[in-house]
Amino acid sequence: MRQALVSVIVVNWNGMKTIRRCLDSLLAQDYPNLEIIIVDNNSTDGSQDKVIAQYGGKVRMVENSKNEGFAGGNNSGIRIAQGEYIALLNNDAYAAPGWVSALARAMEKDSRTGMCASKIYLDEKEKILDNTGLMIYPDGLGFARGRLEKDAGQFDQEEEILLPSGCAALYRKKMLDEAGLFDERFFAYCEDTDIGLRARWMGWKCVYVPTAVVVHAFSGTAGSASKLKGFLVERNRGWVAVKNFPFLYLMRTPGNTLKRLKAQARAMASGNGLGAEFLKKHSWATGFFVLLKADISMLAGLPAAWKSRREILKTKKISRKEMSALLKKYQVSSDQIVLGKKG
């Protein structure tokens, strides 16, 4: 196989507990043509100094003067990356030795493949899946395909999917040059859905690679039930829809959001789903104000999102009908998105 240069980018922010395991797994990769770039988002826990001291001669280091988030942090790395392919790996994840090789091998099969997704397991849970790529709910929320399922071989087929999770993905640099980098207004969460859908408009495909294995400590940085995560996810999913949904899909978004929120309220009242996890740490009132704040921020950002939409549609290479078909093919229900798993 042709050994194209792969640049792996790890964004670090206060990742003292996990960054060493992450970097050791990259240094143990069996792929010979590898560039490792660490982007530190102004960490305050000493992890930045630890990386420099222990790995300084083995990695390229970018030191941001402030926390640029997942989107801005990865963009900092992509801008200096020399690879033909760009791999992303969360600082709270670690990869099997053949991870990069498997992704690069899949990418080489078809020049129109612009993205590859990994098989990602949850840390400290035997063969329980975090995700095998992303699907979508029709108000802009991404859904982790296979999440919380026991791996019994049901995702062992290499196949086309909608888009990858940014936790552990491979992107073709040519695709990023065409579709653009991560939208830094998102800061974190949903930015991988946005960039994936933009690439889809440009005609690029995404392939899921079951032999590209990663283990992830889910929401190890922000916390799965944090107010910040709730705010960012709710705000950013609206921008995803405005920027990327065909017009008729976009017009149905408010109704789909209402349907999701009703399902969320039922699940929270019965102690089920991701919302119930939020209630273990916060009140109903806190949840309401997080939602309100997110929606106000989303509305404030709509002019910029609409401008981006116009730019995307000017350069699209597939029709609105084709994009609608893709969204429908990989769509999930309100119950799935609320419970965070199949069923």
Secondary structure, DSSP 4 states (H G I P E B T S, - for coil): -----EEEEEEESS-TTTHHHHHHHHHT-S-SSEEEEEEE---SSSHHHHHHHHHTTTSEEEE-SS--HHHHHHHHHHHH---SEEEEE-TTEEE-TTHHHHHHHHHHT-TTEEEEEEEEEETTSTTBEEESSEEE-TTS-EEETTTT-B-SSTT-S-EEESB--TTEEEEEHHHHHHH-S--TTS-SSSHHHHHHHHHHHTT-EEEEEEEEEEEE-TTTTT-TT-HHHHHHHHHHHHHHHHHHS-HHHHHTHHHHHHHHHHHHHHHHHTT-HHHHHHHTTS-HHHHHHHHHHHHHHHHHTHHHHHHHHHHHHHS-SS-HHHHHHHHHHTB--HHHHHHTS--
